[in-house]
Amino acid sequence: MTVTVSVASRLYGFTVGPPDLGFNLAGTPTVVVSYGRYGDRSVFDSSAKYASPAEFESALALWRELAPDVWNPARNSAHTGSGTIASGLDFPGAYLIAAPK
């Protein structure tokens, strides 16, 4: 089976496919995404929730799209280093690095 990973244009996101791709629940794949080089932490002020770029960065997580514009945190999404987030992938589909508004 061929697995595809497509990077989302102008977003910190990607899509894993094909849609009927199945994962072994006992050993699902993980993804590590680095946003440190191009991440724009200055957008923290677009939400009153974050007082600083550091607070915004600590709230970043990997999210999975359940339906159009309906997002859930991906399983075990966490920072693994400066500018790096890792998470388990349970299903094919769209994923995005974001912080709640």
Secondary structure, 3 states (H helix, E strand, C coil): CCCEEEECCCCCEEEEECCCCCCCCCCCCEEEEECCCCCCHHHHHHCCCCCCHHHHHHHCEEEEEEECCEEEECCCCEEEECCEEEEECCCCEEEEEECCC
